């Protein structure tokens, strides 16, 4: 059977996933989650701010760059559109940078209806109006030597047996997201922050 042009892409993505799994295995021996991994600080604030400025010129206005205590970072981008015609809540994009290597992922975060001012991250990007921005982000990040990992992979359970410490703390199954990016589950709801927070 002949291979279509996507075979090379699939092999490249698989190699990227294997590199990410190796980075997680180095930080978490036996792939057992621990409160504080050995972070390598692959991105510094200056590099992230320069990257944010380039993204701002090409894609959309970035709202905030959050540097997290665990070494991860999140770049929040706002869309130029509000509610969809189907009534979907307004959303934004996040580019999340890993503390364990030059890895990043892109996900959509939607505002939740009601007075609780919370938002809910999605496992990837669902709103098609983000497609041009996502494509541009992918190109910019790869050109900067950043490996993009898709949320479908990151949401997969880590095949390392019971993770009692993680399950007791978060009430959820340990995924690659929680080893490579942020400890909380990828779909964990968060308080909606304003532009200056």
N, C-alpha and C positions, 0 to 999 in steps of 0.2 A: 504494500500500500504506500502510495506516495505521500510525502509530508507536505502539508501546506506551509505557507509563510509563518504561521503561528507556532510551529514546532520550536523554532529557535527562541521565541519569546517565552514559551512554556519552560524550556530548559533553563533559561536565564532566571526566571522567577523561582524555580525550584532551588537553584544554587543560592539565590538570595535568602530564601527561607532556611536553608541548611546553615548558612553563615549566621543568621539570627539565632537559630537554635543552639549553635555552638557558643555564641556570646552569652546566651542565657545559662548554658551549662557551666561556663566558667564562673559566672557571677553567683550562681546558685548550685553548689555541688549536689549531684544526684537529682537535680531539678526540683529540689525541695525548697519551697518558698520560705524566706526569712524576712524579718522586719526591715533590715537594712542590707542591701546587696553591696558588693564591692563595685562601686561605680567608677567608670574610666573617664568621665567628663569629656566626651568627644566633641562637644560644641561649647564654645565660650560665648558670653553675652554679646561681645562685639561682632562676632561672625553672624549670630542670629539676627542682630539688629540690621546689619548690612543686607542679609538675605530678605528680611522683612521689607526693607526699602525697595529692593528690586521687585519683590512680589507686588508691592503697592503700585509701582509704575506699570506693571504688566496686567495684573489681575483685578484687584479690588482694594479698597481702603482697608488696611488692617487696623483693628481696633485696639488691640493690646498684645503685648508679649509677656507671658507669665513664666517666671523662672521658679520652679518648684524645689522644695527642700530636698527631695529625693534625687535631684539632678536632671529630671526631665524638664521639658519646656513646652509651652503651648502658645502658638500664634493664632489669634482669633481674627477671622475675616468676616466682615459684614457684607451682605448682599445688597444689591440695588433694587430689590423687590420685596414686597411684604407677603400677604397671604396669597395662596394660589387660588385659582378659580374653583378648585374642588374644596376649598375651605381648609386646606392644610395650614397649620400654624407657621408663622415666619420662622426662618432658620438662618443659621450662619455656618461657616466652615471653620474647622479647627485643623491646623497642622500640628501634630504632636511629635516631639523629638525625644528619642530614647536616651536615657543616661548610660546605656550599655554599649553603644556603638553608633556609627553614623547611619542610624535608621530613623525613618519617619513614617507616619501614616496620615491619611486625610480622612476626616469624618464630618458628617453633618450633625448639627445640634439644633433641635427644635425647641421653641418656647412652648411650655405647657399652658393650657388654658386654665383660668381661674386666678384667684387672688394669692396663691402661694408663691408666685414668682419663681418657679422652678423651671429647669430645662432638662431635656432628655437627649442624650447622645444616641445616634443611630449606629448600627454596625455597617458603616460605609456611607455612601452618599445616595440618597433616594430621589431628591428633587432634580429633575432633568435640567432645570434652568441653571444649575451649577456646573453642567458638563463642560462648557468652554473654560471656566475658571479651573476646574479640576485638571483638564488636559494641560493648560498652561502651567499650573503648579507642578505637575508631574515632570514636565520638561525642565523647568527651572531647578527643581530639587535634584534631579538626576545630573544635570549639568554642573551642579555644585558638589558632586560626589556623594550625594545622600542616597541611600538605598531605601526605596519605598516598599513598605509591606502592606498588603491589603488586609482589610478588617476581617474578611472571610477566614484567612489563615489565623489572624490574631485571636479570633473568637473560638478557635478550636481548643478543646481541653488538652492540658499537658499530660502526656502518657507516662506519668511517673508514680502511679499508685496513689494511695490516700494522702491527702494534704490537710491533715486535721487542723493544724494551726491556722491555715488560710480559711478553711471552711468554717471554723468556729468564729473567726474574726469578721468575715464578710458574708457568711451564709450562702456561699456560691462556690461553684467549681472553679479551680485554678485554670486559667487560660494563658496562652502565650502573651496576650496583651499585659496581663498582670506581672509577668516576669520581665518583659522587655520595655514596658512603658510606665504605667502607673499601677499601684497595687490594687486599687478598687476595681471591681468588675467593669468591663467596658461600657455596659449599659447603665451604670449607676447614675441616678439623677443628681443634679447639682443645683445650688442656688443660683439664680440668674443675676449676674453682676452687671453693673452699669459701665459705661465707657471709661470712667476714671478709676474704677476699682481694680 
